[in-house]
Amino acid sequence: MLFVIKEVKGAIGGIMTKKDIFEVFFRRKPAMILVALRKSTRNRYGSILAKEVDCTYSHAVKILQEMERAKLVDFEKQGRIKVIKLTDNGNRVAEHIEKIRGFL
């Protein structure tokens, strides 16, 4: 089944943008953390990801802990720093998020 959304009225009477529609289906920060990890070729740390998706470090850590429990990311200790890497499943989820975002 395919749905095409041309125009959706927002709660305050305005028309929702593509970004607004995306955020109806996905929590923005977790989705963007996965996408940022997928696009990156460098090592990623919690503080860097927090800055990239515009959230606090503590919020990013909570999201990443949830993702670790869901087997979407792994933490790899390198000295005092934890490097964050996508699992194969996390990579697939991030890829699908990017595709869906492209449709909207």
Number of C-alpha atoms within 10 A of each C-alpha: 2 4 5 7 9 9 12 14 10 12 8 7 8 10 13 16 14 17 11 15 16 18 14 10 9 14 10 14 19 18 18 19 21 25 21 16 21 18 12 10 8 8 11 17 16 20 14 13 23 18 12 13 17 12 13 13 15 12 14 22 16 12 15 22 16 14 18 18 10 11 14 21 22 18 17 11 10 8 7 6 12 15 16 19 21 21 15 12 13 22 19 15 18 23 16 13 18 16 11 12 16 10 10 14
